[in-house]
Amino acid sequence: MKSDEKTTEAESALDEESNLELNSEEQIEALKLEVDKYNEQFMRVVADFDNYRKRVDRDREQQSLRIKGQVISQFLDIIDIIDKAQESEYPDLESSLNGISGIQKLVSSFMESLKIEKFVPKGELFDFRFHEALTTVDDNEVDPNTVVDVIQSGYKLEGEVLRPAKVVVSKNSEEKEIKEKSE
């Protein structure tokens, strides 16, 4: 019986080796199928992400257009009033000034509704984030780098600068003399 057991063991060992070889081939095929499955899932995720990106871009464009439409529709009222004011005949200067004052109030309320804030930095220290210096002047009565005149007001939208104020900045004439002497 011992020889039969040895023969049986040898046969089972051969069967196991052939099963391992078949299993290896089957394992390769199974791994290939698994790779294909993951590749297909990956491609679906990529396509879903691309569709998501396109949808977000489209939604962003529509939102931008909607906001522009809201702002322009409010602005159209102002344009209509200005057109009517231009066509009107004013009997005297006072009524003309009252009309212009009314338009200015309308524009101010329009800007306020959009949270646009006007700033006039006269007397403030020059800050390049909020001011655009158009020129400098010698002025010993104020500190150097102080805004002495505002050419054009600046505007902020919810604290962010829409347009910097165009200003005239003071400089000290002593600084100018020092620069000239050093040259």
C-alpha positions as CSV (number, residue, x, y, z in Angstrom):
1,M,0.0,0.0,0.0
2,K,2.9,2.2,0.6
3,S,3.8,2.1,-3.1
4,D,0.2,2.8,-4.0
5,E,0.2,5.8,-1.7
6,K,3.5,7.0,-3.3
7,T,2.0,6.7,-6.8
8,T,-1.1,8.5,-5.7
9,E,0.9,11.2,-4.1
10,A,3.0,11.5,-7.3
11,E,0.0,11.7,-9.5
12,S,-1.7,14.3,-7.2
13,A,1.6,16.3,-7.3
14,L,1.5,16.1,-11.1
15,D,-2.1,17.1,-11.2
16,E,-1.5,20.0,-8.8
17,E,1.4,21.2,-11.1
18,S,-0.8,21.0,-14.2
19,N,-3.6,22.7,-12.2
20,L,-1.1,25.4,-11.1
21,E,-0.1,25.9,-14.8
22,L,-3.8,26.1,-15.8
23,N,-4.5,28.2,-12.8
24,S,-1.6,30.5,-13.8
25,E,-3.1,30.9,-17.2
26,E,-6.6,31.3,-15.7
27,Q,-5.2,33.8,-13.3
28,I,-3.7,35.8,-16.1
29,E,-7.0,35.8,-17.9
30,A,-8.8,36.7,-14.7
31,L,-6.3,39.6,-14.1
32,K,-6.8,40.7,-17.7
33,L,-10.5,40.8,-17.2
34,E,-10.1,42.7,-13.9
35,V,-7.8,45.2,-15.6
36,D,-10.3,45.7,-18.4
37,K,-13.1,46.2,-15.8
38,Y,-11.1,48.8,-14.0
39,N,-10.1,50.5,-17.2
40,E,-13.7,50.8,-18.2
41,Q,-14.6,52.2,-14.8
42,F,-11.8,54.7,-15.1
43,M,-13.0,55.8,-18.6
44,R,-16.5,56.2,-17.2
45,V,-15.2,58.4,-14.3
46,V,-13.2,60.5,-16.8
47,A,-16.3,61.0,-19.0
48,D,-18.4,61.8,-16.0
49,F,-15.9,64.4,-14.8
50,D,-15.7,65.9,-18.3
51,N,-19.5,66.2,-18.4
52,Y,-19.5,67.7,-14.9
53,R,-16.8,70.3,-15.9
54,K,-18.8,71.2,-19.0
55,R,-22.0,71.6,-17.0
56,V,-20.3,73.8,-14.4
57,D,-18.9,76.0,-17.2
58,R,-22.3,76.3,-18.8
59,D,-23.9,77.1,-15.5
60,R,-21.3,79.7,-14.7
61,E,-21.8,81.4,-18.1
62,Q,-25.6,81.4,-17.6
63,Q,-25.2,82.9,-14.1
64,S,-22.9,85.6,-15.5
65,L,-25.4,86.4,-18.2
66,R,-28.2,86.6,-15.7
67,I,-26.2,89.0,-13.4
68,K,-25.3,91.2,-16.4
69,G,-29.0,91.3,-17.4
70,Q,-30.0,92.3,-13.9
71,V,-27.5,95.1,-13.7
72,I,-28.2,96.3,-17.2
73,S,-32.0,96.3,-16.6
74,Q,-31.5,98.6,-13.6
75,F,-29.2,100.8,-15.6
76,L,-31.7,101.1,-18.4
77,D,-34.0,103.1,-16.1
78,I,-31.3,105.6,-15.5
79,I,-30.6,105.9,-19.3
80,D,-34.4,106.5,-19.9
81,I,-34.5,109.2,-17.3
82,I,-31.4,110.9,-18.7
83,D,-32.9,110.7,-22.2
84,K,-36.1,112.3,-20.9
85,A,-34.1,115.0,-19.1
86,Q,-32.2,115.8,-22.3
87,E,-35.5,116.2,-24.3
88,S,-37.1,118.4,-21.6
89,E,-37.2,122.1,-21.8
90,Y,-36.2,123.7,-18.6
91,P,-37.5,127.2,-18.0
92,D,-34.6,128.3,-15.7
93,L,-31.3,127.2,-14.3
94,E,-32.8,126.1,-11.0
95,S,-35.1,123.5,-12.5
96,S,-32.2,122.2,-14.6
97,L,-30.1,121.8,-11.5
98,N,-33.0,120.0,-9.7
99,G,-33.2,117.6,-12.6
100,I,-29.5,116.8,-12.6
101,S,-29.7,116.4,-8.8
102,G,-32.5,113.9,-9.2
103,I,-30.5,111.9,-11.7
104,Q,-27.5,112.0,-9.4
105,K,-29.7,110.6,-6.5
106,L,-31.0,107.9,-8.8
107,V,-27.5,106.9,-9.9
108,S,-26.3,106.9,-6.2
109,S,-29.2,104.6,-5.2
110,F,-28.4,102.3,-8.1
111,M,-24.8,102.1,-7.0
112,E,-25.8,101.5,-3.4
113,S,-28.1,98.6,-4.5
114,L,-25.2,97.0,-6.2
115,K,-23.0,97.7,-3.1
116,I,-20.7,100.0,-5.1
117,E,-18.9,102.4,-2.8
118,K,-17.4,105.7,-4.1
119,F,-14.3,106.9,-2.3
120,V,-12.5,110.3,-2.5
121,P,-9.1,109.9,-0.8
122,K,-8.2,113.6,-0.4
123,G,-5.9,114.1,2.6
124,E,-5.1,110.4,2.9
125,L,-1.7,108.9,2.5
126,F,-1.0,107.5,-0.9
127,D,-1.7,103.8,-1.2
128,F,-1.0,102.1,-4.6
129,R,-3.7,99.5,-4.0
130,F,-6.4,102.2,-4.0
131,H,-4.8,105.2,-5.8
132,E,-3.3,105.9,-9.1
133,A,-0.9,108.8,-9.0
134,L,-1.2,111.0,-12.1
135,T,1.3,113.6,-10.9
136,T,3.1,115.0,-7.9
137,V,3.3,118.5,-6.6
138,D,5.6,120.3,-4.2
139,D,3.7,121.1,-1.1
140,N,5.4,121.9,2.2
141,E,2.1,122.3,4.0
142,V,1.2,118.6,3.9
143,D,3.2,115.5,4.6
144,P,5.0,113.9,1.6
145,N,3.0,111.1,-0.1
146,T,-0.3,112.6,0.8
147,V,-3.2,112.9,-1.7
148,V,-3.7,116.6,-2.2
149,D,-6.2,116.4,-5.1
150,V,-8.5,113.8,-6.6
151,I,-8.8,113.9,-10.4
152,Q,-11.2,111.0,-10.6
153,S,-13.0,109.2,-7.7
154,G,-12.3,105.6,-7.0
155,Y,-14.9,102.8,-6.6
156,K,-15.1,99.6,-4.5
157,L,-17.5,96.7,-5.0
158,E,-18.0,95.0,-1.6
159,G,-14.6,96.2,-0.4
160,E,-12.7,95.2,-3.6
161,V,-11.3,98.0,-5.8
162,L,-13.3,98.3,-9.0
163,R,-11.3,101.4,-10.1
164,P,-8.5,103.2,-8.2
165,A,-8.9,106.9,-7.6
166,K,-6.7,109.0,-9.9
167,V,-4.9,111.5,-7.6
168,V,-2.3,114.2,-7.3
169,V,0.3,113.3,-4.6
170,S,2.4,115.7,-2.6
171,K,6.2,115.5,-2.4
172,N,8.6,117.3,-0.3
173,S,10.7,119.9,-2.1
174,E,13.6,119.0,0.3
175,E,13.6,115.4,-1.1
176,K,13.9,116.9,-4.6
177,E,16.8,119.0,-3.6
178,I,18.6,116.0,-2.0
179,K,18.1,114.0,-5.2
180,E,19.4,116.9,-7.3
181,K,22.5,117.2,-5.1
182,S,23.2,113.5,-5.2
183,E,23.2,113.5,-9.0
